[in-house]
Amino acid sequence: MVEPYLRAWNSMISDCHGDFRQDYQAVASILKSCSGLSAVKWGRALHGSIVRIGHVSCHAVSKALLNMYAKCGALDESKKLFGEIGSCNDHDPVFWNILLSGFAGSRVYDAETLRLFREMHGANYPKPSSVTVAIVLPVCARLRDVYMGRGVNCYAIKSGLDTHTLVGNALVSMYAKCGLVCQDAYAAFDNIDEKDVVSWNAIIAGFAENKLMEDAFRLFSSMLKGQIKPNYTTLANILPVCASFDDNIAYWFGKEIHGYVLRHNELLADIFVWNALVSFYLRVGRVEEAELLFRRMELRDLVSWNAIIAGYASNGEWSKALELFHELLTLDMIEPDSVTLLSIIPACAQSRNLQVGKMIHGYVIRHPLLCEETSVGNALVSFYAKCNDIKGTYQTFFMISRRDLISWNSMLDALVEGGHNMWFLELLHWMHCEGTRPDSVTILSVVHFCVNVLKADKIKEAHSYSIRHGLLASKFDVEPTIGNAILDAYAKCGNIGHASKVFQSLSENRNMVTFKAMISGYINCGLLDEAYMTFNRMPSSDLSVWNLMVRLYAENDCSSQALSLFHELQAHGMKPNAMTIMSLLPACVEMASVQLMKQCHGYVIRSCFGDLHLDGALLDVYAKCGSIGYAFKLFQFIPNKDLIIFTAMIRGYAMHGLGKEALGIFFHMIELGVKPDHVVITTVLSACSHAGLVDEGLNIFYSIENVHGMKLTMEQYSCVVDLLARGGQIDDAFSMVNGMPIEANANIWGALLGACRTHHEVELGCFVADRLFKIEAENIGNYVVLSNLYAADARWDGVMEIRKLMRTRDLRKPAGCSWIEVERRKNVFVAGDTSHPHRINIYRILLVKHDPLQVNRMDAMLPNFCVRIKE
């Protein structure tokens, strides 16, 4: 566009007519065109011609030249020209304003902009104008330099400029961006004599940016009552404010604003307003209304497409977002940009759609401008990482031409999540050599790595680095993320002392995560009292913390405390969720309380949790409490059974010695197409072993490799050895142990020793016991079995030798314990204990049933009266 002007200018020069030489306005117009097109090359050529014919002495031409260089970003030349026309600068603030606007607009020379302003202000003439102040204040806002901003404000007050609309608007924005919105920004707004729509937009946006949504909405309501009418910027500011309210209120306010737009044609014709409305409906989860509005738009730009795609992605509708992206690709006039890709690539990652993600990556490669976008490369790195394609992750990372800290953090996070510890260390070293300084996100990845490899000394190094570089949370930070991560890492690595010190150091800035990490650390170290004391010191707690404490007591044989906490959390007004019930279930098992189990099950039914993991846990606990019938009824009522449910039912039948029923469930699972894993196969082998189903168990054992294509595990070998041994096939069992591709463990040799005791295989039993004593010398059960084996064969010297060995190694057999629940009360019986209040009646019943003549042996018979033996 500038070429016709240049041809005209060359013609003017060649004609050399005096009136043309005096046409300064034409020269200024051509220079203005160069500014608009950023044609600095043509501008320099014109500058040379202007110098030759002497037009540079004209104020209008000088201003146009200075403006051209400033707008084109040629700041060195702009500053040089400004110095050459110094005599003009002394009388006209416009020259200063042009230079200041050039430096301020670059966003790189903010400090130089403020220096130039000080120089202008110190010269006293010309005095800074309202335009000067409006140029400088946004620079103060970017630098968060409140001190300088207040200084400019003082100058404006002394010069009487503070009431000017232009200056007042700039002051409002500056104070708001510096976080001083309630007093300073609002005072500046209130001081403006003639407020315009920009004034209202600035104060509304200021309150919204500082998360004061109700105040922002109140100001919008005041604006509607006045003379100034909202424009598209006002609506773009206020609709996100509405979206921040509770769903129903947000939707109602948004509909009201939508109605306001429909009543004003100038807003209805503005595509920016339509885009803002589409984004609003998506933010409040009204995706159908958003798409309806999107489809009704007569004109859609790329912002419209980006809004609808990002909205569907943020609402978890990944397939719909991909569908709209494909539709966008079919358009001729609009092409996706980096914003589009930053919405759609995470959609591929969340849906684990590797194929579509690779196609989008190909699209990026075919468009060089997109390839140069570091943010797009970072998104692709995260995409490949989430799809567990570490090769693609590495290749994409190397293709990023200008890696930033996010690039390094994304790659480090991918490696630590995938457990590639050596690669992680190499990349961290490379990052250090490149001179990229780690931030808090990097430290989080390093701490995660330390937990993976359980290196407490490396955690100390990360901790020290965080302290030296001020990355640990201070009392002014909102969330102590790094401190919590380091505390949790120390706890997981077993260094509870250092974890406690970090916990103490965060005393002024603890949050829920801090307390949960400390409590979990105490739990992992078995420090129940410390965990409970920390729990009691919490200023407030959510249901997840209560669940953690209930589980703590339930899993550590403190059933009464677990139940007490369960009732206490309800007294605090909290409603138990599925995790609460799962935390309480170990207490039901420990108490063998079917009644408590039924209460938990009833609560689950009334709450309609619909959680398969919870259903599986309930089924498992019914079986462990002896109610296999209830367990099977629950199994039948579960609609969509998965592998977990089938495994729980098979385990229940195995526990009760119902091998055929367990096999029936297993084969039914296979018929339904549910693929078995090692856990369920091991469980069904155990069921066959306890039920004496040797042939059926062997068939399943051989099918593990031949049918299901899985490698045999030690647990499965243990089950089949036990199966053969219990079935009397001792020689076959021993042959299998010797033929195993892996060395047998204590469980396998223990199963074989038990079978030798049952079938009186003394010599083999001695050999097996010798192997067992080498593997686990402290297990008293092995000594007892061998002693019984010798006694059954009347080899009393062997018995005495084993008992002597037990005394030498200070091994004692724990007392037998059994219990039964009668009328919701648990009755516990321990061998040798005569403390039960109804023991006389119990003994009398036992004696009548077993042997009335053996009255004096009552105490010895009690441990045989067992409903459930605690293993």
Summary of the structure (lengths in Angstrom):
residues: 871
radius of gyration: 39.8
end to end distance: 90.7
largest distance: 144.7
contacts: 2745
relative contact order: 0.02
helix: 73%
strand: 1%
